[in-house]
């Protein structure tokens, strides 16, 4: 698998998780891992990346959004 394809898979996976969280859905790591053919640790890293984005956004925008 080419790097670009892996990168695209990751972007799609993170956006899928992000969208679920925005919609107020509960994200189950085991379910997401099976759906995206990755391990649960990968899903946890994706969630951590989303949290980091919000933490940085607080500093930039001046208001709190969290997951």
C-alpha positions as CSV (number, residue, x, y, z in Angstrom):
1,X,0.0,0.0,0.0
2,X,1.4,3.4,-1.0
3,X,2.0,6.1,1.6
4,X,-0.6,8.4,0.0
5,X,-3.3,5.7,0.3
6,X,-2.4,5.2,4.0
7,X,-2.5,8.9,4.6
8,X,-5.9,9.1,2.9
9,X,-7.2,6.2,5.0
10,X,-6.1,7.9,8.2
11,X,-7.7,11.2,7.2
12,X,-11.0,9.4,6.4
13,X,-10.8,7.5,9.7
14,X,-10.2,10.6,11.8
15,X,-12.9,12.6,10.1
16,X,-15.3,9.7,10.6
17,X,-14.6,9.6,14.3
18,X,-14.7,13.4,14.6
19,X,-18.1,13.5,12.8
20,X,-19.5,10.9,15.2
21,X,-18.3,12.8,18.2
22,X,-19.8,16.1,16.8
23,X,-23.1,14.2,16.4
24,X,-23.0,13.2,20.1
25,X,-22.4,9.5,19.3
26,X,-20.4,7.3,21.5
27,X,-17.2,6.1,19.8
28,X,-16.4,2.5,20.7
29,X,-12.7,1.8,20.0
30,X,-13.2,-1.9,19.3
31,X,-16.0,-1.2,16.8
32,X,-14.1,1.5,15.0
33,X,-10.9,-0.6,14.9
34,X,-12.8,-3.4,13.2
35,X,-14.5,-1.0,10.8
36,X,-11.3,0.6,9.7
37,X,-9.1,-2.5,10.0
38,X,-6.7,-1.1,12.5
39,X,-6.0,-1.8,16.2
40,X,-7.7,-0.1,19.1
41,X,-4.5,1.8,20.0
42,X,-4.7,3.5,16.5
43,X,-8.2,4.6,17.3
44,X,-7.1,6.0,20.7
45,X,-4.3,7.9,19.0
46,X,-6.8,9.4,16.5
47,X,-9.0,10.5,19.5
48,X,-6.0,11.9,21.2
49,X,-5.2,13.9,18.0
50,X,-8.7,15.3,17.9
51,X,-8.4,16.3,21.6
52,X,-5.1,18.0,20.8
53,X,-6.7,19.9,18.0
54,X,-9.3,21.3,20.4
55,X,-6.7,22.1,23.0
56,X,-4.8,24.2,20.4
57,X,-8.1,25.7,19.2
58,X,-8.8,27.0,22.7
59,X,-5.6,29.0,22.6
60,X,-6.3,30.4,19.2
61,X,-10.1,31.0,19.4
62,X,-10.4,31.7,23.1
63,X,-13.2,29.4,23.9
64,X,-13.5,25.8,25.1
65,X,-14.7,22.9,23.0
66,X,-14.0,19.4,24.2
67,X,-14.5,15.7,23.4
